[in-house]
Amino acid sequence: MNIAENLVKLREEKGFAQDSLAERVGVSRTMITHIERGVKIPSLALAYEIAKALDCTIDDLCKEEA
């Protein structure tokens, strides 16, 4: 797995829609969509905010298998 796949899996496990996660993190739903499709890679600061919102670690977002 990669960041895109891990993000989708972790987000769905928490029961968040893309727009809900985007609101919690302070970005647009489009940004979350781009990260989940592998179009964009989140900055370290954004990865931290996403991990915080999903109650996981940055390592959980980046590791090969979530």
URBEL-V436340 format. One record per pair of residues at least 24 apart in sequence whose C-alpha atoms are under 7 Angstrom apart, sorted by the first residue. I is the first residue (numbers start at 0). J is the second residue. D is the distance in whole Angstrom. If there is no record, write none. Layout:
{{I & J & D} {I & J & D}}
This chain:
{{0 & 63 & 5} {0 & 64 & 5} {1 & 61 & 6} {1 & 62 & 7} {1 & 63 & 6} {2 & 60 & 5} {2 & 61 & 5} {3 & 34 & 6} {3 & 35 & 4} {3 & 36 & 6} {3 & 37 & 5} {4 & 35 & 7} {5 & 60 & 5} {5 & 65 & 6} {6 & 35 & 6} {6 & 60 & 6} {7 & 35 & 6} {9 & 53 & 7} {10 & 53 & 7} {13 & 53 & 7} {23 & 52 & 6} {24 & 48 & 6} {24 & 49 & 6} {24 & 52 & 7}}
